Amino acid sequence: MVGDAFKALGDPTRRRILELLSDGDMTAGQIADNFQMSKPSVSNHLGVLKAAGLVTSKRSGQNVIYHLNTTVFQDIMKWLVDVSQASGREG
């Protein structure tokens, strides 16, 4: 899961989507309104983020609402701390 998250975070568009979602849940259309690219392209980015576990989605009527999944970020931070501590013991 952490590897998928790092891969997803490697793209600036996906990082921007995460920044937008840090302010609160948004529909796919609301997210797309922040970019000068096609809605299918934004949808593809959302799919990558969802597959990496960085966002979750739920259907509300005709809309899909996206939500930031902070649990994965906590896992990444734990991994970074563990790696940092292990590196400190080796050096």
Chimera marker file (.cmm) of the C-alpha trace (Angstrom):
<marker_set name="trace">
<marker id="1" x="0.000" y="0.000" z="0.000" r="1" g="1" b="0" radius="0.5"/>
<marker id="2" x="2.800" y="2.447" z="0.835" r="1" g="1" b="0" radius="0.5"/>
<marker id="3" x="4.468" y="1.795" z="-2.534" r="1" g="1" b="0" radius="0.5"/>
<marker id="4" x="1.224" y="2.522" z="-4.383" r="1" g="1" b="0" radius="0.5"/>
<marker id="5" x="0.804" y="5.700" z="-2.375" r="1" g="1" b="0" radius="0.5"/>
<marker id="6" x="4.293" y="6.935" z="-3.277" r="1" g="1" b="0" radius="0.5"/>
<marker id="7" x="3.644" y="6.167" z="-6.942" r="1" g="1" b="0" radius="0.5"/>
<marker id="8" x="0.362" y="8.090" z="-6.803" r="1" g="1" b="0" radius="0.5"/>
<marker id="9" x="2.033" y="11.017" z="-5.044" r="1" g="1" b="0" radius="0.5"/>
<marker id="10" x="4.627" y="11.263" z="-7.810" r="1" g="1" b="0" radius="0.5"/>
<marker id="11" x="2.243" y="13.184" z="-10.036" r="1" g="1" b="0" radius="0.5"/>
<marker id="12" x="1.662" y="16.916" z="-9.406" r="1" g="1" b="0" radius="0.5"/>
<marker id="13" x="-1.970" y="16.744" z="-10.533" r="1" g="1" b="0" radius="0.5"/>
<marker id="14" x="-2.714" y="14.037" z="-7.997" r="1" g="1" b="0" radius="0.5"/>
<marker id="15" x="-0.925" y="15.987" z="-5.263" r="1" g="1" b="0" radius="0.5"/>
<marker id="16" x="-3.089" y="19.010" z="-6.123" r="1" g="1" b="0" radius="0.5"/>
<marker id="17" x="-6.243" y="16.869" z="-5.916" r="1" g="1" b="0" radius="0.5"/>
<marker id="18" x="-5.182" y="15.761" z="-2.436" r="1" g="1" b="0" radius="0.5"/>
<marker id="19" x="-4.606" y="19.395" z="-1.449" r="1" g="1" b="0" radius="0.5"/>
<marker id="20" x="-8.108" y="20.264" z="-2.636" r="1" g="1" b="0" radius="0.5"/>
<marker id="21" x="-9.603" y="17.374" z="-0.677" r="1" g="1" b="0" radius="0.5"/>
<marker id="22" x="-7.727" y="18.429" z="2.456" r="1" g="1" b="0" radius="0.5"/>
<marker id="23" x="-10.217" y="21.313" z="2.638" r="1" g="1" b="0" radius="0.5"/>
<marker id="24" x="-13.174" y="18.902" z="2.576" r="1" g="1" b="0" radius="0.5"/>
<marker id="25" x="-15.093" y="16.408" z="0.480" r="1" g="1" b="0" radius="0.5"/>
<marker id="26" x="-15.724" y="17.280" z="-3.163" r="1" g="1" b="0" radius="0.5"/>
<marker id="27" x="-17.580" y="15.824" z="-6.097" r="1" g="1" b="0" radius="0.5"/>
<marker id="28" x="-15.635" y="14.683" z="-9.130" r="1" g="1" b="0" radius="0.5"/>
<marker id="29" x="-17.035" y="17.672" z="-11.033" r="1" g="1" b="0" radius="0.5"/>
<marker id="30" x="-15.899" y="20.131" z="-8.372" r="1" g="1" b="0" radius="0.5"/>
<marker id="31" x="-12.417" y="18.648" z="-8.496" r="1" g="1" b="0" radius="0.5"/>
<marker id="32" x="-12.355" y="18.762" z="-12.304" r="1" g="1" b="0" radius="0.5"/>
<marker id="33" x="-13.317" y="22.457" z="-12.248" r="1" g="1" b="0" radius="0.5"/>
<marker id="34" x="-9.876" y="23.178" z="-10.755" r="1" g="1" b="0" radius="0.5"/>
<marker id="35" x="-7.976" y="21.798" z="-13.757" r="1" g="1" b="0" radius="0.5"/>
<marker id="36" x="-7.625" y="22.603" z="-17.424" r="1" g="1" b="0" radius="0.5"/>
<marker id="37" x="-7.923" y="19.011" z="-18.566" r="1" g="1" b="0" radius="0.5"/>
<marker id="38" x="-10.732" y="16.734" z="-19.588" r="1" g="1" b="0" radius="0.5"/>
<marker id="39" x="-13.012" y="15.238" z="-16.968" r="1" g="1" b="0" radius="0.5"/>
<marker id="40" x="-11.980" y="11.711" z="-18.029" r="1" g="1" b="0" radius="0.5"/>
<marker id="41" x="-8.340" y="12.651" z="-17.332" r="1" g="1" b="0" radius="0.5"/>
<marker id="42" x="-9.248" y="13.913" z="-13.861" r="1" g="1" b="0" radius="0.5"/>
<marker id="43" x="-11.282" y="10.753" z="-13.346" r="1" g="1" b="0" radius="0.5"/>
<marker id="44" x="-8.215" y="8.684" z="-14.225" r="1" g="1" b="0" radius="0.5"/>
<marker id="45" x="-6.170" y="10.546" z="-11.607" r="1" g="1" b="0" radius="0.5"/>
<marker id="46" x="-8.924" y="9.980" z="-9.045" r="1" g="1" b="0" radius="0.5"/>
<marker id="47" x="-8.870" y="6.278" z="-9.908" r="1" g="1" b="0" radius="0.5"/>
<marker id="48" x="-5.131" y="6.081" z="-9.224" r="1" g="1" b="0" radius="0.5"/>
<marker id="49" x="-5.583" y="7.879" z="-5.900" r="1" g="1" b="0" radius="0.5"/>
<marker id="50" x="-8.450" y="5.580" z="-4.978" r="1" g="1" b="0" radius="0.5"/>
<marker id="51" x="-6.489" y="2.445" z="-5.936" r="1" g="1" b="0" radius="0.5"/>
<marker id="52" x="-3.624" y="3.647" z="-3.724" r="1" g="1" b="0" radius="0.5"/>
<marker id="53" x="-6.070" y="4.121" z="-0.848" r="1" g="1" b="0" radius="0.5"/>
<marker id="54" x="-5.393" y="7.856" z="-0.621" r="1" g="1" b="0" radius="0.5"/>
<marker id="55" x="-9.016" y="8.766" z="-1.314" r="1" g="1" b="0" radius="0.5"/>
<marker id="56" x="-12.349" y="7.063" z="-0.856" r="1" g="1" b="0" radius="0.5"/>
<marker id="57" x="-15.530" y="7.720" z="-2.755" r="1" g="1" b="0" radius="0.5"/>
<marker id="58" x="-19.244" y="7.298" z="-2.273" r="1" g="1" b="0" radius="0.5"/>
<marker id="59" x="-22.149" y="7.823" z="-4.583" r="1" g="1" b="0" radius="0.5"/>
<marker id="60" x="-24.710" y="10.435" z="-3.636" r="1" g="1" b="0" radius="0.5"/>
<marker id="61" x="-27.472" y="10.520" z="-6.229" r="1" g="1" b="0" radius="0.5"/>
<marker id="62" x="-25.811" y="11.252" z="-9.560" r="1" g="1" b="0" radius="0.5"/>
<marker id="63" x="-22.600" y="12.521" z="-7.947" r="1" g="1" b="0" radius="0.5"/>
<marker id="64" x="-19.538" y="10.708" z="-6.713" r="1" g="1" b="0" radius="0.5"/>
<marker id="65" x="-18.109" y="12.394" z="-3.632" r="1" g="1" b="0" radius="0.5"/>
<marker id="66" x="-14.407" y="12.000" z="-2.859" r="1" g="1" b="0" radius="0.5"/>
<marker id="67" x="-12.904" y="12.066" z="0.615" r="1" g="1" b="0" radius="0.5"/>
<marker id="68" x="-9.270" y="12.163" z="1.747" r="1" g="1" b="0" radius="0.5"/>
<marker id="69" x="-8.234" y="8.942" z="3.510" r="1" g="1" b="0" radius="0.5"/>
<marker id="70" x="-5.859" y="10.108" z="6.217" r="1" g="1" b="0" radius="0.5"/>
<marker id="71" x="-5.211" y="6.547" z="7.452" r="1" g="1" b="0" radius="0.5"/>
<marker id="72" x="-2.863" y="5.910" z="4.525" r="1" g="1" b="0" radius="0.5"/>
<marker id="73" x="-0.985" y="9.126" z="5.289" r="1" g="1" b="0" radius="0.5"/>
<marker id="74" x="-0.552" y="7.929" z="8.863" r="1" g="1" b="0" radius="0.5"/>
<marker id="75" x="0.841" y="4.628" z="7.524" r="1" g="1" b="0" radius="0.5"/>
<marker id="76" x="3.284" y="6.540" z="5.304" r="1" g="1" b="0" radius="0.5"/>
<marker id="77" x="4.432" y="8.684" z="8.221" r="1" g="1" b="0" radius="0.5"/>
<marker id="78" x="4.937" y="5.602" z="10.391" r="1" g="1" b="0" radius="0.5"/>
<marker id="79" x="6.970" y="3.974" z="7.620" r="1" g="1" b="0" radius="0.5"/>
<marker id="80" x="9.106" y="7.105" z="7.227" r="1" g="1" b="0" radius="0.5"/>
<marker id="81" x="9.764" y="7.256" z="10.967" r="1" g="1" b="0" radius="0.5"/>
<marker id="82" x="10.654" y="3.551" z="11.062" r="1" g="1" b="0" radius="0.5"/>
<marker id="83" x="13.064" y="3.928" z="8.139" r="1" g="1" b="0" radius="0.5"/>
<marker id="84" x="14.594" y="7.035" z="9.675" r="1" g="1" b="0" radius="0.5"/>
<marker id="85" x="15.110" y="5.313" z="13.029" r="1" g="1" b="0" radius="0.5"/>
<marker id="86" x="16.616" y="2.242" z="11.361" r="1" g="1" b="0" radius="0.5"/>
<marker id="87" x="18.956" y="4.460" z="9.370" r="1" g="1" b="0" radius="0.5"/>
<marker id="88" x="20.022" y="6.249" z="12.541" r="1" g="1" b="0" radius="0.5"/>
<marker id="89" x="20.905" y="2.956" z="14.231" r="1" g="1" b="0" radius="0.5"/>
<marker id="90" x="23.037" y="1.858" z="11.277" r="1" g="1" b="0" radius="0.5"/>
<marker id="91" x="25.008" y="5.066" z="10.970" r="1" g="1" b="0" radius="0.5"/>
<link id1="1" id2="2" r="1" g="1" b="0" radius="0.2"/>
<link id1="2" id2="3" r="1" g="1" b="0" radius="0.2"/>
<link id1="3" id2="4" r="1" g="1" b="0" radius="0.2"/>
<link id1="4" id2="5" r="1" g="1" b="0" radius="0.2"/>
<link id1="5" id2="6" r="1" g="1" b="0" radius="0.2"/>
<link id1="6" id2="7" r="1" g="1" b="0" radius="0.2"/>
<link id1="7" id2="8" r="1" g="1" b="0" radius="0.2"/>
<link id1="8" id2="9" r="1" g="1" b="0" radius="0.2"/>
<link id1="9" id2="10" r="1" g="1" b="0" radius="0.2"/>
<link id1="10" id2="11" r="1" g="1" b="0" radius="0.2"/>
<link id1="11" id2="12" r="1" g="1" b="0" radius="0.2"/>
<link id1="12" id2="13" r="1" g="1" b="0" radius="0.2"/>
<link id1="13" id2="14" r="1" g="1" b="0" radius="0.2"/>
<link id1="14" id2="15" r="1" g="1" b="0" radius="0.2"/>
<link id1="15" id2="16" r="1" g="1" b="0" radius="0.2"/>
<link id1="16" id2="17" r="1" g="1" b="0" radius="0.2"/>
<link id1="17" id2="18" r="1" g="1" b="0" radius="0.2"/>
<link id1="18" id2="19" r="1" g="1" b="0" radius="0.2"/>
<link id1="19" id2="20" r="1" g="1" b="0" radius="0.2"/>
<link id1="20" id2="21" r="1" g="1" b="0" radius="0.2"/>
<link id1="21" id2="22" r="1" g="1" b="0" radius="0.2"/>
<link id1="22" id2="23" r="1" g="1" b="0" radius="0.2"/>
<link id1="23" id2="24" r="1" g="1" b="0" radius="0.2"/>
<link id1="24" id2="25" r="1" g="1" b="0" radius="0.2"/>
<link id1="25" id2="26" r="1" g="1" b="0" radius="0.2"/>
<link id1="26" id2="27" r="1" g="1" b="0" radius="0.2"/>
<link id1="27" id2="28" r="1" g="1" b="0" radius="0.2"/>
<link id1="28" id2="29" r="1" g="1" b="0" radius="0.2"/>
<link id1="29" id2="30" r="1" g="1" b="0" radius="0.2"/>
<link id1="30" id2="31" r="1" g="1" b="0" radius="0.2"/>
<link id1="31" id2="32" r="1" g="1" b="0" radius="0.2"/>
<link id1="32" id2="33" r="1" g="1" b="0" radius="0.2"/>
<link id1="33" id2="34" r="1" g="1" b="0" radius="0.2"/>
<link id1="34" id2="35" r="1" g="1" b="0" radius="0.2"/>
<link id1="35" id2="36" r="1" g="1" b="0" radius="0.2"/>
<link id1="36" id2="37" r="1" g="1" b="0" radius="0.2"/>
<link id1="37" id2="38" r="1" g="1" b="0" radius="0.2"/>
<link id1="38" id2="39" r="1" g="1" b="0" radius="0.2"/>
<link id1="39" id2="40" r="1" g="1" b="0" radius="0.2"/>
<link id1="40" id2="41" r="1" g="1" b="0" radius="0.2"/>
<link id1="41" id2="42" r="1" g="1" b="0" radius="0.2"/>
<link id1="42" id2="43" r="1" g="1" b="0" radius="0.2"/>
<link id1="43" id2="44" r="1" g="1" b="0" radius="0.2"/>
<link id1="44" id2="45" r="1" g="1" b="0" radius="0.2"/>
<link id1="45" id2="46" r="1" g="1" b="0" radius="0.2"/>
<link id1="46" id2="47" r="1" g="1" b="0" radius="0.2"/>
<link id1="47" id2="48" r="1" g="1" b="0" radius="0.2"/>
<link id1="48" id2="49" r="1" g="1" b="0" radius="0.2"/>
<link id1="49" id2="50" r="1" g="1" b="0" radius="0.2"/>
<link id1="50" id2="51" r="1" g="1" b="0" radius="0.2"/>
<link id1="51" id2="52" r="1" g="1" b="0" radius="0.2"/>
<link id1="52" id2="53" r="1" g="1" b="0" radius="0.2"/>
<link id1="53" id2="54" r="1" g="1" b="0" radius="0.2"/>
<link id1="54" id2="55" r="1" g="1" b="0" radius="0.2"/>
<link id1="55" id2="56" r="1" g="1" b="0" radius="0.2"/>
<link id1="56" id2="57" r="1" g="1" b="0" radius="0.2"/>
<link id1="57" id2="58" r="1" g="1" b="0" radius="0.2"/>
<link id1="58" id2="59" r="1" g="1" b="0" radius="0.2"/>
<link id1="59" id2="60" r="1" g="1" b="0" radius="0.2"/>
<link id1="60" id2="61" r="1" g="1" b="0" radius="0.2"/>
<link id1="61" id2="62" r="1" g="1" b="0" radius="0.2"/>
<link id1="62" id2="63" r="1" g="1" b="0" radius="0.2"/>
<link id1="63" id2="64" r="1" g="1" b="0" radius="0.2"/>
<link id1="64" id2="65" r="1" g="1" b="0" radius="0.2"/>
<link id1="65" id2="66" r="1" g="1" b="0" radius="0.2"/>
<link id1="66" id2="67" r="1" g="1" b="0" radius="0.2"/>
<link id1="67" id2="68" r="1" g="1" b="0" radius="0.2"/>
<link id1="68" id2="69" r="1" g="1" b="0" radius="0.2"/>
<link id1="69" id2="70" r="1" g="1" b="0" radius="0.2"/>
<link id1="70" id2="71" r="1" g="1" b="0" radius="0.2"/>
<link id1="71" id2="72" r="1" g="1" b="0" radius="0.2"/>
<link id1="72" id2="73" r="1" g="1" b="0" radius="0.2"/>
<link id1="73" id2="74" r="1" g="1" b="0" radius="0.2"/>
<link id1="74" id2="75" r="1" g="1" b="0" radius="0.2"/>
<link id1="75" id2="76" r="1" g="1" b="0" radius="0.2"/>
<link id1="76" id2="77" r="1" g="1" b="0" radius="0.2"/>
<link id1="77" id2="78" r="1" g="1" b="0" radius="0.2"/>
<link id1="78" id2="79" r="1" g="1" b="0" radius="0.2"/>
<link id1="79" id2="80" r="1" g="1" b="0" radius="0.2"/>
<link id1="80" id2="81" r="1" g="1" b="0" radius="0.2"/>
<link id1="81" id2="82" r="1" g="1" b="0" radius="0.2"/>
<link id1="82" id2="83" r="1" g="1" b="0" radius="0.2"/>
<link id1="83" id2="84" r="1" g="1" b="0" radius="0.2"/>
<link id1="84" id2="85" r="1" g="1" b="0" radius="0.2"/>
<link id1="85" id2="86" r="1" g="1" b="0" radius="0.2"/>
<link id1="86" id2="87" r="1" g="1" b="0" radius="0.2"/>
<link id1="87" id2="88" r="1" g="1" b="0" radius="0.2"/>
<link id1="88" id2="89" r="1" g="1" b="0" radius="0.2"/>
<link id1="89" id2="90" r="1" g="1" b="0" radius="0.2"/>
<link id1="90" id2="91" r="1" g="1" b="0" radius="0.2"/>
</marker_set>
